[in-house]
Amino acid sequence: MSDREKAVQLLNAVPDYKIQYVIAYLQGVTTGEEIPNADTISAMQELENGGGESFDTLDELWNSLEG
């Protein structure tokens, strides 16, 4: 499954009451040519090097934000 297909699958699983967060995020990453700040660059490098935190489902992501 491609990353795009996985994103669509996850998007379809987002409950209506949480979709506004996804829309806000997507608008932020698709608007203009913004340069990531130092914290974002560091987080991206951490993920590329096998560190950080990743999620297989949106439920896992939401649970991490709520807890």
Predicted model as a PDB file, atoms N, CA, C, CB and O in Angstrom, pLDDT in the B-factor column:
MODEL        1                                                                  
ATOM      1  N   MET A   1       0.859  -1.177   0.000  1.00 85.00           N  
ATOM      2  CA  MET A   1       0.000   0.000   0.000  1.00 85.00           C  
ATOM      3  C   MET A   1       0.901   1.235   0.000  1.00 85.00           C  
ATOM      4  CB  MET A   1      -0.975   0.001   1.236  1.00 85.00           C  
ATOM      5  O   MET A   1       1.847   1.329   0.782  1.00 85.00           O  
ATOM      6  N   SER A   2       0.597   2.164  -0.876  1.00 90.00           N  
ATOM      7  CA  SER A   2       1.393   3.388  -0.952  1.00 90.00           C  
ATOM      8  C   SER A   2       1.087   4.295   0.239  1.00 90.00           C  
ATOM      9  CB  SER A   2       1.121   4.131  -2.278  1.00 90.00           C  
ATOM     10  O   SER A   2       0.083   4.116   0.929  1.00 90.00           O  
ATOM     11  N   ASP A   3       1.953   5.254   0.463  1.00 90.00           N  
ATOM     12  CA  ASP A   3       1.723   6.215   1.547  1.00 90.00           C  
ATOM     13  C   ASP A   3       0.436   6.996   1.318  1.00 90.00           C  
ATOM     14  CB  ASP A   3       2.910   7.183   1.670  1.00 90.00           C  
ATOM     15  O   ASP A   3      -0.300   7.272   2.265  1.00 90.00           O  
ATOM     16  N   ARG A   4       0.161   7.352   0.073  1.00 90.00           N  
ATOM     17  CA  ARG A   4      -1.060   8.100  -0.248  1.00 90.00           C  
ATOM     18  C   ARG A   4      -2.292   7.253   0.060  1.00 90.00           C  
ATOM     19  CB  ARG A   4      -1.064   8.534  -1.736  1.00 90.00           C  
ATOM     20  O   ARG A   4      -3.268   7.754   0.619  1.00 90.00           O  
ATOM     21  N   GLU A   5      -2.249   5.979  -0.301  1.00 92.00           N  
ATOM     22  CA  GLU A   5      -3.374   5.080  -0.015  1.00 92.00           C  
ATOM     23  C   GLU A   5      -3.576   4.920   1.489  1.00 92.00           C  
ATOM     24  CB  GLU A   5      -3.143   3.703  -0.665  1.00 92.00           C  
ATOM     25  O   GLU A   5      -4.706   4.891   1.976  1.00 92.00           O  
ATOM     26  N   LYS A   6      -2.473   4.819   2.208  1.00 91.00           N  
ATOM     27  CA  LYS A   6      -2.567   4.708   3.665  1.00 91.00           C  
ATOM     28  C   LYS A   6      -3.166   5.988   4.259  1.00 91.00           C  
ATOM     29  CB  LYS A   6      -1.171   4.429   4.281  1.00 91.00           C  
ATOM     30  O   LYS A   6      -3.976   5.926   5.183  1.00 91.00           O  
ATOM     31  N   ALA A   7      -2.763   7.151   3.722  1.00 90.00           N  
ATOM     32  CA  ALA A   7      -3.300   8.426   4.202  1.00 90.00           C  
ATOM     33  C   ALA A   7      -4.798   8.509   3.959  1.00 90.00           C  
ATOM     34  CB  ALA A   7      -2.592   9.601   3.518  1.00 90.00           C  
ATOM     35  O   ALA A   7      -5.542   8.972   4.824  1.00 90.00           O  
ATOM     36  N   VAL A   8      -5.246   8.064   2.792  1.00 91.00           N  
ATOM     37  CA  VAL A   8      -6.683   8.084   2.482  1.00 91.00           C  
ATOM     38  C   VAL A   8      -7.426   7.140   3.419  1.00 91.00           C  
ATOM     39  CB  VAL A   8      -6.938   7.688   1.001  1.00 91.00           C  
ATOM     40  O   VAL A   8      -8.499   7.477   3.919  1.00 91.00           O  
ATOM     41  N   GLN A   9      -6.867   5.975   3.655  1.00 93.00           N  
ATOM     42  CA  GLN A   9      -7.490   5.007   4.564  1.00 93.00           C  
ATOM     43  C   GLN A   9      -7.618   5.606   5.966  1.00 93.00           C  
ATOM     44  CB  GLN A   9      -6.667   3.693   4.612  1.00 93.00           C  
ATOM     45  O   GLN A   9      -8.661   5.474   6.608  1.00 93.00           O  
ATOM     46  N   LEU A  10      -6.569   6.255   6.432  1.00 91.00           N  
ATOM     47  CA  LEU A  10      -6.612   6.879   7.754  1.00 91.00           C  
ATOM     48  C   LEU A  10      -7.597   8.041   7.780  1.00 91.00           C  
ATOM     49  CB  LEU A  10      -5.219   7.364   8.162  1.00 91.00           C  
ATOM     50  O   LEU A  10      -8.330   8.215   8.754  1.00 91.00           O  
ATOM     51  N   LEU A  11      -7.617   8.829   6.721  1.00 91.00           N  
ATOM     52  CA  LEU A  11      -8.546   9.953   6.648  1.00 91.00           C  
ATOM     53  C   LEU A  11      -9.989   9.480   6.718  1.00 91.00           C  
ATOM     54  CB  LEU A  11      -8.320  10.748   5.368  1.00 91.00           C  
ATOM     55  O   LEU A  11     -10.822  10.105   7.374  1.00 91.00           O  
ATOM     56  N   ASN A  12     -10.281   8.384   6.048  1.00 93.00           N  
ATOM     57  CA  ASN A  12     -11.637   7.841   6.080  1.00 93.00           C  
ATOM     58  C   ASN A  12     -12.030   7.347   7.469  1.00 93.00           C  
ATOM     59  CB  ASN A  12     -11.766   6.711   5.082  1.00 93.00           C  
ATOM     60  O   ASN A  12     -13.217   7.203   7.762  1.00 93.00           O  
ATOM     61  N   ALA A  13     -11.053   7.090   8.318  1.00 92.00           N  
ATOM     62  CA  ALA A  13     -11.341   6.608   9.667  1.00 92.00           C  
ATOM     63  C   ALA A  13     -11.494   7.739  10.683  1.00 92.00           C  
ATOM     64  CB  ALA A  13     -10.247   5.673  10.118  1.00 92.00           C  
ATOM     65  O   ALA A  13     -11.883   7.496  11.825  1.00 92.00           O  
ATOM     66  N   VAL A  14     -11.192   8.968  10.276  1.00 92.00           N  
ATOM     67  CA  VAL A  14     -11.285  10.104  11.199  1.00 92.00           C  
ATOM     68  C   VAL A  14     -12.752  10.409  11.487  1.00 92.00           C  
ATOM     69  CB  VAL A  14     -10.571  11.358  10.612  1.00 92.00           C  
ATOM     70  O   VAL A  14     -13.534  10.606  10.557  1.00 92.00           O  
ATOM     71  N   PRO A  15     -13.137  10.450  12.764  1.00 91.00           N  
ATOM     72  CA  PRO A  15     -14.518  10.807  13.084  1.00 91.00           C  
ATOM     73  C   PRO A  15     -14.801  12.263  12.702  1.00 91.00           C  
ATOM     74  CB  PRO A  15     -14.799  10.583  14.586  1.00 91.00           C  
ATOM     75  O   PRO A  15     -13.899  13.102  12.706  1.00 91.00           O  
ATOM     76  N   ASP A  16     -16.047  12.547  12.377  1.00 90.00           N  
ATOM     77  CA  ASP A  16     -16.426  13.893  11.934  1.00 90.00           C  
ATOM     78  C   ASP A  16     -16.023  14.974  12.929  1.00 90.00           C  
ATOM     79  CB  ASP A  16     -17.917  13.957  11.700  1.00 90.00           C  
ATOM     80  O   ASP A  16     -15.646  16.074  12.527  1.00 90.00           O  
ATOM     81  N   TYR A  17     -16.099  14.674  14.219  1.00 90.00           N  
ATOM     82  CA  TYR A  17     -15.800  15.713  15.201  1.00 90.00           C  
ATOM     83  C   TYR A  17     -14.307  16.014  15.307  1.00 90.00           C  
ATOM     84  CB  TYR A  17     -16.331  15.305  16.554  1.00 90.00           C  
ATOM     85  O   TYR A  17     -13.921  16.967  15.985  1.00 90.00           O  
ATOM     86  N   LYS A  18     -13.463  15.223  14.653  1.00 90.00           N  
ATOM     87  CA  LYS A  18     -12.019  15.477  14.669  1.00 90.00           C  
ATOM     88  C   LYS A  18     -11.485  15.923  13.310  1.00 90.00           C  
ATOM     89  CB  LYS A  18     -11.281  14.232  15.118  1.00 90.00           C  
ATOM     90  O   LYS A  18     -10.311  16.274  13.196  1.00 90.00           O  
ATOM     91  N   ILE A  19     -12.317  15.913  12.293  1.00 89.00           N  
ATOM     92  CA  ILE A  19     -11.854  16.211  10.939  1.00 89.00           C  
ATOM     93  C   ILE A  19     -11.311  17.633  10.819  1.00 89.00           C  
ATOM     94  CB  ILE A  19     -12.986  16.008   9.945  1.00 89.00           C  
ATOM     95  O   ILE A  19     -10.442  17.891   9.986  1.00 89.00           O  
ATOM     96  N   GLN A  20     -11.814  18.562  11.643  1.00 88.00           N  
ATOM     97  CA  GLN A  20     -11.334  19.941  11.570  1.00 88.00           C  
ATOM     98  C   GLN A  20      -9.840  20.039  11.871  1.00 88.00           C  
ATOM     99  CB  GLN A  20     -12.116  20.819  12.540  1.00 88.00           C  
ATOM    100  O   GLN A  20      -9.153  20.896  11.316  1.00 88.00           O  
ATOM    101  N   TYR A  21      -9.334  19.173  12.740  1.00 87.00           N  
ATOM    102  CA  TYR A  21      -7.905  19.179  13.054  1.00 87.00           C  
ATOM    103  C   TYR A  21      -7.092  18.715  11.849  1.00 87.00           C  
ATOM    104  CB  TYR A  21      -7.613  18.282  14.273  1.00 87.00           C  
ATOM    105  O   TYR A  21      -6.031  19.264  11.553  1.00 87.00           O  
ATOM    106  N   VAL A  22      -7.599  17.710  11.166  1.00 88.00           N  
ATOM    107  CA  VAL A  22      -6.910  17.188   9.990  1.00 88.00           C  
ATOM    108  C   VAL A  22      -6.902  18.239   8.882  1.00 88.00           C  
ATOM    109  CB  VAL A  22      -7.582  15.883   9.496  1.00 88.00           C  
ATOM    110  O   VAL A  22      -5.884  18.443   8.221  1.00 88.00           O  
ATOM    111  N   ILE A  23      -8.026  18.899   8.683  1.00 87.00           N  
ATOM    112  CA  ILE A  23      -8.114  19.935   7.651  1.00 87.00           C  
ATOM    113  C   ILE A  23      -7.133  21.062   7.953  1.00 87.00           C  
ATOM    114  CB  ILE A  23      -9.554  20.488   7.550  1.00 87.00           C  
ATOM    115  O   ILE A  23      -6.424  21.525   7.059  1.00 87.00           O  
ATOM    116  N   ALA A  24      -7.090  21.503   9.198  1.00 86.00           N  
ATOM    117  CA  ALA A  24      -6.169  22.584   9.577  1.00 86.00           C  
ATOM    118  C   ALA A  24      -4.724  22.172   9.318  1.00 86.00           C  
ATOM    119  CB  ALA A  24      -6.355  22.962  11.064  1.00 86.00           C  
ATOM    120  O   ALA A  24      -3.931  22.963   8.806  1.00 86.00           O  
ATOM    121  N   TYR A  25      -4.385  20.946   9.669  1.00 86.00           N  
ATOM    122  CA  TYR A  25      -3.022  20.467   9.428  1.00 86.00           C  
ATOM    123  C   TYR A  25      -2.713  20.427   7.934  1.00 86.00           C  
ATOM    124  CB  TYR A  25      -2.826  19.073  10.044  1.00 86.00           C  
ATOM    125  O   TYR A  25      -1.671  20.913   7.495  1.00 86.00           O  
ATOM    126  N   LEU A  26      -3.621  19.849   7.162  1.00 85.00           N  
ATOM    127  CA  LEU A  26      -3.388  19.737   5.723  1.00 85.00           C  
ATOM    128  C   LEU A  26      -3.278  21.099   5.060  1.00 85.00           C  
ATOM    129  CB  LEU A  26      -4.501  18.938   5.071  1.00 85.00           C  
ATOM    130  O   LEU A  26      -2.476  21.278   4.143  1.00 85.00           O  
ATOM    131  N   GLN A  27      -4.065  22.053   5.506  1.00 83.00           N  
ATOM    132  CA  GLN A  27      -3.958  23.397   4.949  1.00 83.00           C  
ATOM    133  C   GLN A  27      -2.595  23.989   5.269  1.00 83.00           C  
ATOM    134  CB  GLN A  27      -5.079  24.301   5.490  1.00 83.00           C  
ATOM    135  O   GLN A  27      -2.008  24.695   4.449  1.00 83.00           O  
ATOM    136  N   GLY A  28      -2.101  23.704   6.450  1.00 81.00           N  
ATOM    137  CA  GLY A  28      -0.796  24.225   6.845  1.00 81.00           C  
ATOM    138  C   GLY A  28       0.350  23.650   6.036  1.00 81.00           C  
ATOM    139  O   GLY A  28       1.308  24.356   5.723  1.00 81.00           O  
ATOM    140  N   VAL A  29       0.257  22.367   5.696  1.00 78.00           N  
ATOM    141  CA  VAL A  29       1.359  21.747   4.956  1.00 78.00           C  
ATOM    142  C   VAL A  29       1.247  21.926   3.461  1.00 78.00           C  
ATOM    143  CB  VAL A  29       1.429  20.289   5.271  1.00 78.00           C  
ATOM    144  O   VAL A  29       2.186  21.602   2.734  1.00 78.00           O  
ATOM    145  N   THR A  30       0.125  22.433   2.978  1.00 75.00           N  
ATOM    146  CA  THR A  30      -0.027  22.611   1.538  1.00 75.00           C  
ATOM    147  C   THR A  30      -0.035  24.070   1.105  1.00 75.00           C  
ATOM    148  CB  THR A  30      -1.288  21.955   1.081  1.00 75.00           C  
ATOM    149  O   THR A  30      -0.175  24.363  -0.082  1.00 75.00           O  
ATOM    150  N   THR A  31       0.113  24.980   2.045  1.00 73.00           N  
ATOM    151  CA  THR A  31       0.065  26.405   1.745  1.00 73.00           C  
ATOM    152  C   THR A  31       1.473  26.964   1.637  1.00 73.00           C  
ATOM    153  CB  THR A  31      -0.730  27.162   2.819  1.00 73.00           C  
ATOM    154  O   THR A  31       2.260  26.871   2.579  1.00 73.00           O  
ATOM    155  N   GLY A  32       1.781  27.528   0.515  1.00 69.00           N  
ATOM    156  CA  GLY A  32       3.055  28.229   0.351  1.00 69.00           C  
ATOM    157  C   GLY A  32       4.270  27.331   0.447  1.00 69.00           C  
ATOM    158  O   GLY A  32       4.168  26.107   0.538  1.00 69.00           O  
ATOM    159  N   GLU A  33       5.397  27.964   0.425  1.00 68.00           N  
ATOM    160  CA  GLU A  33       6.687  27.286   0.514  1.00 68.00           C  
ATOM    161  C   GLU A  33       7.358  27.657   1.831  1.00 68.00           C  
ATOM    162  CB  GLU A  33       7.596  27.655  -0.692  1.00 68.00           C  
ATOM    163  O   GLU A  33       8.421  28.278   1.839  1.00 68.00           O  
ATOM    164  N   GLU A  34       6.752  27.286   2.915  1.00 72.00           N  
ATOM    165  CA  GLU A  34       7.309  27.638   4.216  1.00 72.00           C  
ATOM    166  C   GLU A  34       8.542  26.795   4.518  1.00 72.00           C  
ATOM    167  CB  GLU A  34       6.259  27.457   5.319  1.00 72.00           C  
ATOM    168  O   GLU A  34       8.593  25.610   4.189  1.00 72.00           O  
ATOM    169  N   ILE A  35       9.517  27.410   5.136  1.00 79.00           N  
ATOM    170  CA  ILE A  35      10.736  26.728   5.534  1.00 79.00           C  
ATOM    171  C   ILE A  35      10.529  26.211   6.960  1.00 79.00           C  
ATOM    172  CB  ILE A  35      11.987  27.681   5.438  1.00 79.00           C  
ATOM    173  O   ILE A  35      10.157  26.980   7.846  1.00 79.00           O  
ATOM    174  N   PRO A  36      10.768  24.913   7.188  1.00 83.00           N  
ATOM    175  CA  PRO A  36      10.580  24.369   8.526  1.00 83.00           C  
ATOM    176  C   PRO A  36      11.530  25.041   9.526  1.00 83.00           C  
ATOM    177  CB  PRO A  36      10.799  22.846   8.517  1.00 83.00           C  
ATOM    178  O   PRO A  36      12.664  25.384   9.191  1.00 83.00           O  
ATOM    179  N   ASN A  37      11.042  25.221  10.758  1.00 87.00           N  
ATOM    180  CA  ASN A  37      11.903  25.800  11.786  1.00 87.00           C  
ATOM    181  C   ASN A  37      12.846  24.733  12.332  1.00 87.00           C  
ATOM    182  CB  ASN A  37      11.058  26.413  12.928  1.00 87.00           C  
ATOM    183  O   ASN A  37      12.755  23.567  11.949  1.00 87.00           O  
ATOM    184  N   ALA A  38      13.736  25.122  13.211  1.00 90.00           N  
ATOM    185  CA  ALA A  38      14.767  24.216  13.737  1.00 90.00           C  
ATOM    186  C   ALA A  38      14.158  23.025  14.466  1.00 90.00           C  
ATOM    187  CB  ALA A  38      15.702  24.971  14.679  1.00 90.00           C  
ATOM    188  O   ALA A  38      14.671  21.912  14.346  1.00 90.00           O  
ATOM    189  N   ASP A  39      13.072  23.228  15.222  1.00 90.00           N  
ATOM    190  CA  ASP A  39      12.430  22.119  15.939  1.00 90.00           C  
ATOM    191  C   ASP A  39      11.856  21.098  14.963  1.00 90.00           C  
ATOM    192  CB  ASP A  39      11.318  22.646  16.862  1.00 90.00           C  
ATOM    193  O   ASP A  39      11.977  19.892  15.174  1.00 90.00           O  
ATOM    194  N   THR A  40      11.238  21.584  13.902  1.00 87.00           N  
ATOM    195  CA  THR A  40      10.656  20.683  12.908  1.00 87.00           C  
ATOM    196  C   THR A  40      11.743  19.904  12.189  1.00 87.00           C  
ATOM    197  CB  THR A  40       9.810  21.465  11.897  1.00 87.00           C  
ATOM    198  O   THR A  40      11.614  18.697  11.984  1.00 87.00           O  
ATOM    199  N   ILE A  41      12.809  20.584  11.807  1.00 88.00           N  
ATOM    200  CA  ILE A  41      13.920  19.921  11.133  1.00 88.00           C  
ATOM    201  C   ILE A  41      14.529  18.855  12.036  1.00 88.00           C  
ATOM    202  CB  ILE A  41      14.990  20.943  10.716  1.00 88.00           C  
ATOM    203  O   ILE A  41      14.830  17.753  11.578  1.00 88.00           O  
ATOM    204  N   SER A  42      14.708  19.170  13.294  1.00 91.00           N  
ATOM    205  CA  SER A  42      15.259  18.211  14.248  1.00 91.00           C  
ATOM    206  C   SER A  42      14.351  16.989  14.388  1.00 91.00           C  
ATOM    207  CB  SER A  42      15.461  18.877  15.615  1.00 91.00           C  
ATOM    208  O   SER A  42      14.832  15.856  14.425  1.00 91.00           O  
ATOM    209  N   ALA A  43      13.044  17.219  14.466  1.00 87.00           N  
ATOM    210  CA  ALA A  43      12.091  16.110  14.591  1.00 87.00           C  
ATOM    211  C   ALA A  43      12.109  15.229  13.340  1.00 87.00           C  
ATOM    212  CB  ALA A  43      10.667  16.650  14.839  1.00 87.00           C  
ATOM    213  O   ALA A  43      12.037  14.004  13.437  1.00 87.00           O  
ATOM    214  N   MET A  44      12.205  15.851  12.177  1.00 84.00           N  
ATOM    215  CA  MET A  44      12.249  15.089  10.934  1.00 84.00           C  
ATOM    216  C   MET A  44      13.523  14.250  10.857  1.00 84.00           C  
ATOM    217  CB  MET A  44      12.159  16.030   9.724  1.00 84.00           C  
ATOM    218  O   MET A  44      13.486  13.098  10.423  1.00 84.00           O  
ATOM    219  N   GLN A  45      14.632  14.817  11.274  1.00 90.00           N  
ATOM    220  CA  GLN A  45      15.892  14.072  11.277  1.00 90.00           C  
ATOM    221  C   GLN A  45      15.842  12.916  12.259  1.00 90.00           C  
ATOM    222  CB  GLN A  45      17.059  14.996  11.619  1.00 90.00           C  
ATOM    223  O   GLN A  45      16.365  11.835  11.987  1.00 90.00           O  
ATOM    224  N   GLU A  46      15.208  13.150  13.405  1.00 91.00           N  
ATOM    225  CA  GLU A  46      15.070  12.084  14.407  1.00 91.00           C  
ATOM    226  C   GLU A  46      14.284  10.911  13.815  1.00 91.00           C  
ATOM    227  CB  GLU A  46      14.365  12.620  15.689  1.00 91.00           C  
ATOM    228  O   GLU A  46      14.674   9.756  13.984  1.00 91.00           O  
ATOM    229  N   LEU A  47      13.190  11.201  13.130  1.00 86.00           N  
ATOM    230  CA  LEU A  47      12.391  10.141  12.501  1.00 86.00           C  
ATOM    231  C   LEU A  47      13.188   9.424  11.417  1.00 86.00           C  
ATOM    232  CB  LEU A  47      11.100  10.723  11.905  1.00 86.00           C  
ATOM    233  O   LEU A  47      13.123   8.199  11.313  1.00 86.00           O  
ATOM    234  N   GLU A  48      13.933  10.167  10.616  1.00 86.00           N  
ATOM    235  CA  GLU A  48      14.734   9.562   9.555  1.00 86.00           C  
ATOM    236  C   GLU A  48      15.803   8.636  10.121  1.00 86.00           C  
ATOM    237  CB  GLU A  48      15.383  10.644   8.703  1.00 86.00           C  
ATOM    238  O   GLU A  48      16.211   7.680   9.461  1.00 86.00           O  
ATOM    239  N   ASN A  49      16.258   8.916  11.343  1.00 91.00           N  
ATOM    240  CA  ASN A  49      17.291   8.104  11.970  1.00 91.00           C  
ATOM    241  C   ASN A  49      16.717   6.996  12.841  1.00 91.00           C  
ATOM    242  CB  ASN A  49      18.194   8.976  12.795  1.00 91.00           C  
ATOM    243  O   ASN A  49      17.443   6.373  13.616  1.00 91.00           O  
ATOM    244  N   GLY A  50      15.420   6.747  12.716  1.00 88.00           N  
ATOM    245  CA  GLY A  50      14.805   5.638  13.443  1.00 88.00           C  
ATOM    246  C   GLY A  50      14.301   5.986  14.827  1.00 88.00           C  
ATOM    247  O   GLY A  50      13.828   5.102  15.542  1.00 88.00           O  
ATOM    248  N   GLY A  51      14.385   7.228  15.225  1.00 89.00           N  
ATOM    249  CA  GLY A  51      13.894   7.639  16.543  1.00 89.00           C  
ATOM    250  C   GLY A  51      12.519   8.244  16.447  1.00 89.00           C  
ATOM    251  O   GLY A  51      11.826   8.090  15.441  1.00 89.00           O  
ATOM    252  N   GLY A  52      12.134   8.922  17.482  1.00 84.00           N  
ATOM    253  CA  GLY A  52      10.845   9.605  17.498  1.00 84.00           C  
ATOM    254  C   GLY A  52       9.693   8.657  17.686  1.00 84.00           C  
ATOM    255  O   GLY A  52       9.873   7.490  18.034  1.00 84.00           O  
ATOM    256  N   GLU A  53       8.523   9.167  17.455  1.00 83.00           N  
ATOM    257  CA  GLU A  53       7.300   8.402  17.660  1.00 83.00           C  
ATOM    258  C   GLU A  53       6.479   8.433  16.377  1.00 83.00           C  
ATOM    259  CB  GLU A  53       6.481   8.962  18.859  1.00 83.00           C  
ATOM    260  O   GLU A  53       6.250   9.493  15.795  1.00 83.00           O  
ATOM    261  N   SER A  54       6.040   7.257  15.949  1.00 82.00           N  
ATOM    262  CA  SER A  54       5.167   7.193  14.776  1.00 82.00           C  
ATOM    263  C   SER A  54       3.939   6.363  15.139  1.00 82.00           C  
ATOM    264  CB  SER A  54       5.915   6.582  13.538  1.00 82.00           C  
ATOM    265  O   SER A  54       3.935   5.639  16.134  1.00 82.00           O  
ATOM    266  N   PHE A  55       2.912   6.479  14.326  1.00 85.00           N  
ATOM    267  CA  PHE A  55       1.638   5.851  14.638  1.00 85.00           C  
ATOM    268  C   PHE A  55       1.124   5.114  13.417  1.00 85.00           C  
ATOM    269  CB  PHE A  55       0.611   6.892  15.117  1.00 85.00           C  
ATOM    270  O   PHE A  55       1.266   5.587  12.290  1.00 85.00           O  
ATOM    271  N   ASP A  56       0.527   3.957  13.643  1.00 87.00           N  
ATOM    272  CA  ASP A  56      -0.048   3.168  12.561  1.00 87.00           C  
ATOM    273  C   ASP A  56      -1.497   3.545  12.285  1.00 87.00           C  
ATOM    274  CB  ASP A  56       0.044   1.696  12.888  1.00 87.00           C  
ATOM    275  O   ASP A  56      -2.004   3.324  11.185  1.00 87.00           O  
ATOM    276  N   THR A  57      -2.156   4.110  13.282  1.00 88.00           N  
ATOM    277  CA  THR A  57      -3.554   4.500  13.105  1.00 88.00           C  
ATOM    278  C   THR A  57      -3.773   5.885  13.700  1.00 88.00           C  
ATOM    279  CB  THR A  57      -4.507   3.465  13.762  1.00 88.00           C  
ATOM    280  O   THR A  57      -2.994   6.345  14.535  1.00 88.00           O  
ATOM    281  N   LEU A  58      -4.832   6.537  13.266  1.00 87.00           N  
ATOM    282  CA  LEU A  58      -5.170   7.837  13.841  1.00 87.00           C  
ATOM    283  C   LEU A  58      -5.583   7.703  15.298  1.00 87.00           C  
ATOM    284  CB  LEU A  58      -6.288   8.500  13.040  1.00 87.00           C  
ATOM    285  O   LEU A  58      -5.334   8.604  16.099  1.00 87.00           O  
ATOM    286  N   ASP A  59      -6.212   6.587  15.650  1.00 88.00           N  
ATOM    287  CA  ASP A  59      -6.574   6.372  17.053  1.00 88.00           C  
ATOM    288  C   ASP A  59      -5.343   6.418  17.945  1.00 88.00           C  
ATOM    289  CB  ASP A  59      -7.296   5.032  17.225  1.00 88.00           C  
ATOM    290  O   ASP A  59      -5.376   7.009  19.024  1.00 88.00           O  
ATOM    291  N   GLU A  60      -4.251   5.794  17.496  1.00 89.00           N  
ATOM    292  CA  GLU A  60      -3.010   5.842  18.267  1.00 89.00           C  
ATOM    293  C   GLU A  60      -2.514   7.275  18.421  1.00 89.00           C  
ATOM    294  CB  GLU A  60      -1.933   4.983  17.600  1.00 89.00           C  
ATOM    295  O   GLU A  60      -2.082   7.680  19.500  1.00 89.00           O  
ATOM    296  N   LEU A  61      -2.581   8.035  17.332  1.00 87.00           N  
ATOM    297  CA  LEU A  61      -2.162   9.439  17.394  1.00 87.00           C  
ATOM    298  C   LEU A  61      -3.034  10.220  18.356  1.00 87.00           C  
ATOM    299  CB  LEU A  61      -2.211  10.081  16.005  1.00 87.00           C  
ATOM    300  O   LEU A  61      -2.516  10.910  19.234  1.00 87.00           O  
ATOM    301  N   TRP A  62      -4.363  10.125  18.208  1.00 88.00           N  
ATOM    302  CA  TRP A  62      -5.264  10.872  19.084  1.00 88.00           C  
ATOM    303  C   TRP A  62      -5.060  10.484  20.534  1.00 88.00           C  
ATOM    304  CB  TRP A  62      -6.716  10.640  18.682  1.00 88.00           C  
ATOM    305  O   TRP A  62      -5.053  11.347  21.411  1.00 88.00           O  
ATOM    306  N   ASN A  63      -4.890   9.179  20.802  1.00 89.00           N  
ATOM    307  CA  ASN A  63      -4.681   8.734  22.182  1.00 89.00           C  
ATOM    308  C   ASN A  63      -3.406   9.310  22.775  1.00 89.00           C  
ATOM    309  CB  ASN A  63      -4.635   7.218  22.245  1.00 89.00           C  
ATOM    310  O   ASN A  63      -3.357   9.634  23.961  1.00 89.00           O  
ATOM    311  N   SER A  64      -2.376   9.438  21.948  1.00 88.00           N  
ATOM    312  CA  SER A  64      -1.117  10.005  22.456  1.00 88.00           C  
ATOM    313  C   SER A  64      -1.285  11.486  22.793  1.00 88.00           C  
ATOM    314  CB  SER A  64       0.016   9.823  21.419  1.00 88.00           C  
ATOM    315  O   SER A  64      -0.646  11.995  23.715  1.00 88.00           O  
ATOM    316  N   LEU A  65      -2.151  12.177  22.039  1.00 85.00           N  
ATOM    317  CA  LEU A  65      -2.375  13.601  22.289  1.00 85.00           C  
ATOM    318  C   LEU A  65      -3.269  13.835  23.500  1.00 85.00           C  
ATOM    319  CB  LEU A  65      -2.990  14.256  21.064  1.00 85.00           C  
ATOM    320  O   LEU A  65      -3.127  14.844  24.189  1.00 85.00           O  
ATOM    321  N   GLU A  66      -4.184  12.915  23.762  1.00 80.00           N  
ATOM    322  CA  GLU A  66      -5.116  13.057  24.874  1.00 80.00           C  
ATOM    323  C   GLU A  66      -4.509  12.639  26.194  1.00 80.00           C  
ATOM    324  CB  GLU A  66      -6.355  12.255  24.615  1.00 80.00           C  
ATOM    325  O   GLU A  66      -4.926  13.125  27.245  1.00 80.00           O  
ATOM    326  N   GLY A  67      -3.535  11.749  26.163  1.00 65.00           N  
ATOM    327  CA  GLY A  67      -2.980  11.202  27.401  1.00 65.00           C  
ATOM    328  C   GLY A  67      -1.724  11.827  27.737  1.00 65.00           C  
ATOM    329  O   GLY A  67      -1.117  11.485  28.752  1.00 65.00           O  
TER     330      GLY A  67                                                      
ENDMDL                                                                          
END                                                                             
